[in-house]
Amino acid sequence: MELSRENGSQDFVLMAEGLRVVRGPDWSLRNADGGEGHVGTVIQDFGNGTAEVVWDMGTQSTCKTGKDGKFDLSILDSAPLSEFK
């Protein structure tokens, strides 16, 4: 999802530190995350459409969070499921 304004400037998705993430729709970093399905943690949002992620396997990478209209990350929804009765 790219957020933009009428004047053409881009908005970026701010990624909170500690947010758990997985590969997003524009993933372009090969196996920097250890492969599809691996999970990482945002350790810094640079405020310019990129964020630093440390992957559970121990590697670290800078990922796009809106820069150039690209999104390397998706937020991992790890909320517990409730059961309706």
C-alpha positions as CSV (number, residue, x, y, z in Angstrom):
1,M,0.0,0.0,0.0
2,E,1.5,3.3,-1.0
3,L,0.2,6.4,0.8
4,S,0.6,9.6,-1.2
5,R,-0.6,13.2,-1.1
6,E,-2.1,15.3,-3.9
7,N,1.2,17.2,-4.3
8,G,3.0,13.9,-5.1
9,S,5.0,13.6,-1.9
10,Q,5.0,10.1,-0.3
11,D,4.0,9.1,3.2
12,F,5.9,6.2,4.8
13,V,4.6,3.5,7.1
14,L,6.3,4.0,10.5
15,M,7.4,0.7,12.0
16,A,7.5,0.7,15.8
17,E,10.5,-0.8,17.5
18,G,9.7,-4.3,18.6
19,L,7.2,-4.9,15.9
20,R,7.3,-8.5,14.5
21,V,7.5,-8.7,10.7
22,V,7.7,-11.1,7.8
23,R,8.4,-10.7,4.1
24,G,6.1,-8.2,2.4
25,P,4.7,-7.8,-1.1
26,D,7.8,-6.2,-2.5
27,W,10.4,-8.4,-0.9
28,S,13.7,-7.9,-2.7
29,L,16.4,-9.0,-0.2
30,R,16.8,-12.6,-1.3
31,N,17.3,-14.8,1.8
32,A,18.5,-12.0,4.1
33,D,15.7,-13.1,6.5
34,G,16.6,-16.8,6.4
35,G,14.0,-17.7,3.8
36,E,10.2,-17.3,3.4
37,G,8.3,-17.7,6.6
38,H,11.1,-16.5,8.9
39,V,10.2,-13.7,11.4
40,G,12.1,-10.6,12.4
41,T,11.9,-7.7,14.8
42,V,12.1,-4.0,13.9
43,I,14.9,-2.4,15.8
44,Q,14.8,1.1,14.3
45,D,12.7,3.1,11.9
46,F,14.8,5.6,10.1
47,G,11.8,7.8,9.2
48,N,12.7,7.9,5.5
49,G,10.7,4.9,4.3
50,T,13.2,2.3,5.6
51,A,13.6,0.3,8.9
52,E,16.2,-1.9,10.3
53,V,15.2,-5.5,11.1
54,V,17.0,-8.2,13.1
55,W,15.9,-11.6,11.9
56,D,15.4,-14.4,14.4
57,M,18.3,-16.3,12.7
58,G,20.6,-13.5,13.7
59,T,21.1,-11.5,10.5
60,Q,20.2,-7.8,10.2
61,S,18.9,-5.9,7.2
62,T,17.5,-2.5,6.1
63,C,14.1,-2.9,4.6
64,K,11.8,-0.6,2.6
65,T,8.7,0.6,4.4
66,G,7.4,2.9,1.7
67,K,10.6,4.2,0.1
68,D,10.2,4.3,-3.7
69,G,6.6,3.0,-3.1
70,K,8.0,-0.4,-2.1
71,F,7.2,-2.5,1.0
72,D,9.6,-5.2,1.9
73,L,7.8,-6.0,5.2
74,S,4.4,-7.2,6.4
75,I,3.4,-7.0,10.0
76,L,3.1,-10.4,11.6
77,D,-0.3,-10.7,13.3
78,S,0.5,-12.8,16.3
79,A,-2.6,-11.9,18.3
80,P,-4.2,-14.9,20.0
81,L,-7.4,-16.2,18.4
82,S,-10.5,-16.2,20.6
83,E,-13.1,-18.9,20.5
84,F,-16.7,-18.0,20.1
85,K,-19.2,-20.2,21.8
